[in-house]
Amino acid sequence: MNLLGSLFTSSIGRKFLMAFTGLVLFGFVTGHLIGNLQIFLPPEKINHYGHFLESLGSALWLIRAFLLVCTVVHVWAAISLTLENRAARPDRYGVDKTNRATLASRVMAQTGIVVLAFIIYHLLHFTIRAQHPEWSQHTYQLHDGTMVRDVFKMVVQGFSSVPVSVFYIIAVGLLSYHLSHGISSMFQTFGLKNESWSRGLDGFAKAYSWAYFLLNALIPIAVLSGYVHL
Ligand code: HEM
């Protein structure tokens, strides 16, 4: 069988695909967070950034398509490996092995499903603006006179709702928990987790996940508390 075929059929190939697509999605969420933190700067910054992304045109659509493919492959590889593991290891001996695995690793499927539901909600909320079509009409004039979409105003109005903000905070909390195990697992698949590095890499995964959660949660909290306002 050729290399590409075995990437999809062998379990090591699918583990690699899961780690690789996980790495791409990890890169996206990190970049997206850095972009979003511009909400703490004057509105010009995040609106200029939004305009820059929109100006990428077809390149932006290529990136979106690549991210979508990575998400589908990540979910497919996770489901197929889980089903295969279950079929290969029926709990015949009645031994509870769960206490050896961390809670984060045992609830990867559950946290993954909530993150997926969150992404669908988030796209409807801020990208498609299904509930608030008027957000597409908010415009902002940059210092150079260019009229662009007012992303700053949209985010502030979006997080002014308490239930929406609470849902975002819970969702990024679960995403961070998913990442805390996912990052360690990715290092393992890429063969980077030898004995001397293992503790350091697990420490990095934990520290990253906490920082990711706190910085993301800070955005709706800053809006709700009135620190970031129109
Ligand atoms: C407080 C946290 C977040 C804020 C303020 C935020 C804000 C935004 C904004 C303003 C957009 C662009 C909407 C537009 O087209 O104008 C967007 C798009 C998007 N966000 Fe977020 N986001 C947050 C968290 C997340 C998280 C945690 C994820 C991933 C799990 C995520 C995934 C996406 C995706 C996939 C898009 C669509 C990108 C595209 O196709 O252009 N976001 N977000």
Boltz pocket constraint, residues with backbone or C-beta under 6 A from the ligand:
constraints:
  - pocket:
      binder: B
      contacts: [[A, 29], [A, 32], [A, 36], [A, 50], [A, 64], [A, 115], [A, 119], [A, 122], [A, 123], [A, 126], [A, 127], [A, 151], [A, 155], [A, 168], [A, 172], [A, 175], [A, 216], [A, 217], [A, 219], [A, 220]]
      max_distance: 6.0
